[in-house]
């Protein structure tokens, strides 16, 4: 059966607590320990994995954890066309989707990395980066590529079907949404299986069901798609 790819991205406000780790427990615990520690290690961390493995969720989760503590972080992803200057007031530097960086973004990322490691204040900042490939396979300028591979490295794995099914159930329960087994089967068989898109799809379904005053069924899903 042909899968339908939905370019819906992640649900708003990802948190570390809301990340379903599955085979990526070691990476999640590493980030939780860093955000919760009163004496944070400045050793960089790099995450890599295919689309849908949770990289952006984890980076945004770290940013949210810092925000709750009253701290800020520098953020750079491929959509930031004009990266700002490095700011020593940041608590960390977060670099997402580094495999997509343009020459300008690579220069900014390198500048941020160097300044984070040797700030004028004397206290190094943490750099957390993510991309789809291992550092050795990144097609980036050499000085940036080698720095990304210097510290802690974690390879993220996609969740298996039982784990994706468990996440859908967990997220549906959190929203007070009831879905029959055949509805879950339909979603997993027909739509893009990366977790971020599935959760965002659930948000769309929940909203559409409320608007139409109908339960979430296969006909409702088809109707929503026809009306988009």
N, C-alpha and C positions, 0 to 999 in steps of 0.2 A: 504494500500500500504506500502510495507516495506521501512523503511528509511535507507539510506546509511550513516554510520558514517564516517566522514572524520577527521582524527587526524591531523589537519592543524594548530592548535594553533591560536594565534592572529596576526593580521596584524602588520607590523613593526611600531614602533614609536607611541604607544598609548598615547593620551593626555587627560587631563581632559575635555578640550573643545570639543573633539571628542567623548565623552562618551554620548550615548543616554540614559538618566536617566530613563524615564518612571516612574515606581513605586519606583525608588531608588533616587528620587530627594533629599531627606533629607541627604542621605549619600554623594552624590556629592557636595551639598552645604557646608557640613561640611568640606570636604577636600579642596574645593576651598577657603573657608574662612581661613583655616589654612595656605595654601600656599601663600595667598595674604596678610596676616596680618603682620605688622611690629613687633608686639609683640606676638609671637607664644606660645600657651599654650603647656605645657609639658605633659598634661594628655593623657595617651595612648588611642588609638582607635583600635577597633577590628571589622572586617567585616566578616560575614559568609553567605554562601549560596551554592546552588548546583553548579556543573560544568556548566559554560556558563552564570553565573549570573553577571559576570563582575569584579570579585575580582582582578584578575591579571591586567586587563586593568587599574583599578583605582590606584593600587600600582605603576604601571609603569608610569601612568600619573603624580602622585606626584613626582616620581623620575625625570621625564622630566622637570616638573615645577621648581624643585630645580636646575637642571642642567642649565636651562636658566637663573637662578639667580646667577650662578657661585658657587653653593654649591654642595656638594656630600652627598650621603646617603649610609649607610651600607645595603647591599641586601643579603638576604638568602632565598633560596627556596630548594625544595627537590633534585634538580640537583647538588647543591653545596656540593660535597663530603668532601672537606677540607675547612671549613669556616675560614676566616681570623680572626685575633685578632680584638677586638674592637678598633675603632679609634676615638679619641675625636675631630678630625677635621670634623667628619660627622655632618650634620645638622639634621639628623633623622636616625632611624633604621627601615627598611622595612622587614617584615617577611611574606613570601607568602607560601601558602599551608602547614600550620603548622601541619595539621592532618597527613601529610606524613613523618614528621621528624623522622630520625633515632635517636638512643641514642646520637650519636656524635653531630648531628644537634640540638637536644634538649639542650644539654649542652652548645653549642655555643649561642643558642638563649637566654637561661637563663642568661649567662654571659653578653651578649650584653644588655639585659633588665636591669639588675642590674647596670651596668656601665652607661647606659643612664640615669637612675634615679638619680644616685649619682656620676657624673663625677668629676674628680679632679679639673676641671675648675670651678665647683660650679654651672653651668647653666645646668639644666636637659635637655635632648634631648627628642624629641617626638618619640614614638614607634607606628608604624602603622602595624598591623598584619592582616592576613586573613586565613580562613580555611573553610572547608565544614560544620562544625558543630558549634553549640553554645559552648562557653567556658566550660560550665558544662558537655558537652557530649564528650569533647576531650579526647582521650586516650593518654595523655601525662603525664610526671612526674608532681606531684602535685604542686610543687613550680612554675613551668612555667605556668601550666594551670590556677592557681588562679590569677597570674599576668596578663595574657591575658584578663581575665574577669573583671579587676579592673576599667577600664575607660569608655569611650564612646563605646557603642555597637550598631551595625547596622546590621539588617537582610536583605540581598539582595534578591530580587525576580526576577525570569525569566521574560523577556518581553513576552507579549501576542502576538498572531499572527498579529493583526493590527499594533502593534508597530514594530515587526520584519519586516513586509512588508514596513513600513515607513522608517526604517533604510536602507533596501536594496535600496529603491528608492533614498534616500538621498545620499548614498554612490555611487550609479550608476551615479547620476547627477554630483557629484563632480568629477567623472572620465570621464565625457562626454560620458557615455555609455547609449544607449537606450535599454530597455528591455520591451517587450510586457507583458501584464498581464498573458498570459499563461506560459511565461518563469518564471515569479516570482512564479506562482502557482506550477510549476514543481519543482523549487528549494526548496520551503518550504515543499513540500510533500515528496520529495525523499532524502533530505540530512539532516544530523545532524542539529538540529535547534538552537544550541547554537550560540550566536551572533558572537563570535570570529571566529568560523569555517565558518559561512556564509560570513563574510567580506573577509576572506582569500580566500574562494572559488571565490568570485567576482574578486579578484585580479588575480587569476589563469585564470579565464574566459576572463578577459580583455586582459591579456598577450597573451593567445592562439588566441583570435579573431584578435589581431594585427598581429600575426605571420602568420595566415592563410588568412588574408584580408577578413574576413567574419563577418557578424553581429552575435550577440549573440542570438542564437535560440536553441530550444530543440535538433535538430540534431547536432548542434555544441557542445553542452554539452556532448552528448553521444559520439561523436567522440573524444573529449578531454579525456574522461574517458577510452576509448578503447586504446588510445595511451600512457597512463601513465604506 
